[in-house]
Amino acid sequence: MSDAPITLCLISRRELGGAVHEMTFAHISGKPLGAYAAGAHLTLRAPSGDWRSYSLCGAPTDQQHWTVAIKRE
């Protein structure tokens, strides 16, 4: 996984319960995102403009999608 910024597209959003949502992203151009290791994080820009990091979850070998669980505050 690279530290260089990339543009992602939200491809699915699923409520997990309460204020927690699972969000799955793909590269905007369909390029592979790459596998990741346990403990890897995805840093996203929030609607407020702040940057927030979320732990990646899901299959680390899925190179087309990155999934995070986000608790709405």
mmCIF file of the C-alpha atoms, coordinates in Angstrom:
data_MODEL
# 
_entry.id   MODEL 
# 
loop_
_atom_site.group_PDB 
_atom_site.id 
_atom_site.type_symbol 
_atom_site.label_atom_id 
_atom_site.label_alt_id 
_atom_site.label_comp_id 
_atom_site.label_asym_id 
_atom_site.label_entity_id 
_atom_site.label_seq_id 
_atom_site.pdbx_PDB_ins_code 
_atom_site.Cartn_x 
_atom_site.Cartn_y 
_atom_site.Cartn_z 
_atom_site.occupancy 
_atom_site.B_iso_or_equiv 
_atom_site.pdbx_formal_charge 
_atom_site.auth_seq_id 
_atom_site.auth_comp_id 
_atom_site.auth_asym_id 
_atom_site.auth_atom_id 
_atom_site.pdbx_PDB_model_num 
ATOM 1  C CA . MET A 1 1  ? 0.000   0.000   0.000   1.00 0.00 ? 1  MET A CA 1 
ATOM 2  C CA . SER A 1 2  ? 1.339   3.414   -0.981  1.00 0.00 ? 2  SER A CA 1 
ATOM 3  C CA . ASP A 1 3  ? 1.230   6.656   0.987   1.00 0.00 ? 3  ASP A CA 1 
ATOM 4  C CA . ALA A 1 4  ? 0.503   8.623   -2.195  1.00 0.00 ? 4  ALA A CA 1 
ATOM 5  C CA . PRO A 1 5  ? -3.029  10.102  -2.340  1.00 0.00 ? 5  PRO A CA 1 
ATOM 6  C CA . ILE A 1 6  ? -5.474  8.368   -4.666  1.00 0.00 ? 6  ILE A CA 1 
ATOM 7  C CA . THR A 1 7  ? -9.084  9.059   -5.595  1.00 0.00 ? 7  THR A CA 1 
ATOM 8  C CA . LEU A 1 8  ? -11.502 6.389   -4.424  1.00 0.00 ? 8  LEU A CA 1 
ATOM 9  C CA . CYS A 1 9  ? -15.144 5.759   -5.258  1.00 0.00 ? 9  CYS A CA 1 
ATOM 10 C CA . LEU A 1 10 ? -17.620 4.572   -2.619  1.00 0.00 ? 10 LEU A CA 1 
ATOM 11 C CA . ILE A 1 11 ? -19.151 1.437   -4.126  1.00 0.00 ? 11 ILE A CA 1 
ATOM 12 C CA . SER A 1 12 ? -21.198 0.168   -1.183  1.00 0.00 ? 12 SER A CA 1 
ATOM 13 C CA . ARG A 1 13 ? -22.412 1.280   2.206   1.00 0.00 ? 13 ARG A CA 1 
ATOM 14 C CA . ARG A 1 14 ? -24.078 -1.034  4.698   1.00 0.00 ? 14 ARG A CA 1 
ATOM 15 C CA . GLU A 1 15 ? -25.427 -0.322  8.167   1.00 0.00 ? 15 GLU A CA 1 
ATOM 16 C CA . LEU A 1 16 ? -23.858 -2.678  10.704  1.00 0.00 ? 16 LEU A CA 1 
ATOM 17 C CA . GLY A 1 17 ? -25.906 -1.479  13.638  1.00 0.00 ? 17 GLY A CA 1 
ATOM 18 C CA . GLY A 1 18 ? -26.416 1.714   15.548  1.00 0.00 ? 18 GLY A CA 1 
ATOM 19 C CA . ALA A 1 19 ? -24.231 4.434   14.099  1.00 0.00 ? 19 ALA A CA 1 
ATOM 20 C CA . VAL A 1 20 ? -21.700 2.068   12.477  1.00 0.00 ? 20 VAL A CA 1 
ATOM 21 C CA . HIS A 1 21 ? -21.533 1.700   8.699   1.00 0.00 ? 21 HIS A CA 1 
ATOM 22 C CA . GLU A 1 22 ? -19.337 -0.519  6.572   1.00 0.00 ? 22 GLU A CA 1 
ATOM 23 C CA . MET A 1 23 ? -18.047 1.367   3.531   1.00 0.00 ? 23 MET A CA 1 
ATOM 24 C CA . THR A 1 24 ? -16.317 -0.286  0.591   1.00 0.00 ? 24 THR A CA 1 
ATOM 25 C CA . PHE A 1 25 ? -14.191 1.718   -1.823  1.00 0.00 ? 25 PHE A CA 1 
ATOM 26 C CA . ALA A 1 26 ? -12.586 1.036   -5.199  1.00 0.00 ? 26 ALA A CA 1 
ATOM 27 C CA . HIS A 1 27 ? -10.089 3.039   -7.273  1.00 0.00 ? 27 HIS A CA 1 
ATOM 28 C CA . ILE A 1 28 ? -11.950 5.623   -9.354  1.00 0.00 ? 28 ILE A CA 1 
ATOM 29 C CA . SER A 1 29 ? -10.399 4.245   -12.580 1.00 0.00 ? 29 SER A CA 1 
ATOM 30 C CA . GLY A 1 30 ? -10.818 0.570   -11.651 1.00 0.00 ? 30 GLY A CA 1 
ATOM 31 C CA . LYS A 1 31 ? -7.081  0.014   -11.071 1.00 0.00 ? 31 LYS A CA 1 
ATOM 32 C CA . PRO A 1 32 ? -6.083  -2.554  -8.440  1.00 0.00 ? 32 PRO A CA 1 
ATOM 33 C CA . LEU A 1 33 ? -5.584  -1.015  -5.001  1.00 0.00 ? 33 LEU A CA 1 
ATOM 34 C CA . GLY A 1 34 ? -3.166  -3.651  -3.784  1.00 0.00 ? 34 GLY A CA 1 
ATOM 35 C CA . ALA A 1 35 ? -3.218  -6.095  -0.918  1.00 0.00 ? 35 ALA A CA 1 
ATOM 36 C CA . TYR A 1 36 ? -2.627  -4.882  2.632   1.00 0.00 ? 36 TYR A CA 1 
ATOM 37 C CA . ALA A 1 37 ? -1.252  -6.314  5.862   1.00 0.00 ? 37 ALA A CA 1 
ATOM 38 C CA . ALA A 1 38 ? -3.064  -6.672  9.181   1.00 0.00 ? 38 ALA A CA 1 
ATOM 39 C CA . GLY A 1 39 ? -3.163  -3.350  11.015  1.00 0.00 ? 39 GLY A CA 1 
ATOM 40 C CA . ALA A 1 40 ? -3.220  -1.254  7.832   1.00 0.00 ? 40 ALA A CA 1 
ATOM 41 C CA . HIS A 1 41 ? -5.207  1.979   7.804   1.00 0.00 ? 41 HIS A CA 1 
ATOM 42 C CA . LEU A 1 42 ? -6.958  4.087   5.198   1.00 0.00 ? 42 LEU A CA 1 
ATOM 43 C CA . THR A 1 43 ? -6.881  7.856   5.717   1.00 0.00 ? 43 THR A CA 1 
ATOM 44 C CA . LEU A 1 44 ? -9.963  9.625   4.354   1.00 0.00 ? 44 LEU A CA 1 
ATOM 45 C CA . ARG A 1 45 ? -10.966 13.268  4.152   1.00 0.00 ? 45 ARG A CA 1 
ATOM 46 C CA . ALA A 1 46 ? -14.157 13.831  6.142   1.00 0.00 ? 46 ALA A CA 1 
ATOM 47 C CA . PRO A 1 47 ? -16.906 16.167  4.883   1.00 0.00 ? 47 PRO A CA 1 
ATOM 48 C CA . SER A 1 48 ? -15.560 18.728  7.394   1.00 0.00 ? 48 SER A CA 1 
ATOM 49 C CA . GLY A 1 49 ? -12.216 18.699  5.553   1.00 0.00 ? 49 GLY A CA 1 
ATOM 50 C CA . ASP A 1 50 ? -10.452 16.917  8.425   1.00 0.00 ? 50 ASP A CA 1 
ATOM 51 C CA . TRP A 1 51 ? -8.417  13.784  7.731   1.00 0.00 ? 51 TRP A CA 1 
ATOM 52 C CA . ARG A 1 52 ? -9.327  10.603  9.644   1.00 0.00 ? 52 ARG A CA 1 
ATOM 53 C CA . SER A 1 53 ? -7.712  7.163   9.639   1.00 0.00 ? 53 SER A CA 1 
ATOM 54 C CA . TYR A 1 54 ? -9.731  3.947   9.733   1.00 0.00 ? 54 TYR A CA 1 
ATOM 55 C CA . SER A 1 55 ? -8.572  0.352   10.085  1.00 0.00 ? 55 SER A CA 1 
ATOM 56 C CA . LEU A 1 56 ? -9.008  -1.673  6.926   1.00 0.00 ? 56 LEU A CA 1 
ATOM 57 C CA . CYS A 1 57 ? -11.203 -4.736  7.360   1.00 0.00 ? 57 CYS A CA 1 
ATOM 58 C CA . GLY A 1 58 ? -12.256 -7.459  4.976   1.00 0.00 ? 58 GLY A CA 1 
ATOM 59 C CA . ALA A 1 59 ? -10.082 -9.707  2.833   1.00 0.00 ? 59 ALA A CA 1 
ATOM 60 C CA . PRO A 1 60 ? -6.523  -8.306  2.738   1.00 0.00 ? 60 PRO A CA 1 
ATOM 61 C CA . THR A 1 61 ? -5.915  -10.112 -0.553  1.00 0.00 ? 61 THR A CA 1 
ATOM 62 C CA . ASP A 1 62 ? -8.836  -8.347  -2.314  1.00 0.00 ? 62 ASP A CA 1 
ATOM 63 C CA . GLN A 1 63 ? -6.908  -5.916  -4.488  1.00 0.00 ? 63 GLN A CA 1 
ATOM 64 C CA . GLN A 1 64 ? -10.005 -4.284  -6.022  1.00 0.00 ? 64 GLN A CA 1 
ATOM 65 C CA . HIS A 1 65 ? -11.702 -3.085  -2.819  1.00 0.00 ? 65 HIS A CA 1 
ATOM 66 C CA . TRP A 1 66 ? -10.821 -1.571  0.542   1.00 0.00 ? 66 TRP A CA 1 
ATOM 67 C CA . THR A 1 67 ? -13.400 -1.738  3.330   1.00 0.00 ? 67 THR A CA 1 
ATOM 68 C CA . VAL A 1 68 ? -13.626 0.222   6.590   1.00 0.00 ? 68 VAL A CA 1 
ATOM 69 C CA . ALA A 1 69 ? -16.189 0.463   9.385   1.00 0.00 ? 69 ALA A CA 1 
ATOM 70 C CA . ILE A 1 70 ? -17.038 4.020   10.375  1.00 0.00 ? 70 ILE A CA 1 
ATOM 71 C CA . LYS A 1 71 ? -18.939 5.126   13.476  1.00 0.00 ? 71 LYS A CA 1 
ATOM 72 C CA . ARG A 1 72 ? -20.917 8.244   12.785  1.00 0.00 ? 72 ARG A CA 1 
ATOM 73 C CA . GLU A 1 73 ? -20.376 10.906  15.454  1.00 0.00 ? 73 GLU A CA 1 
# 
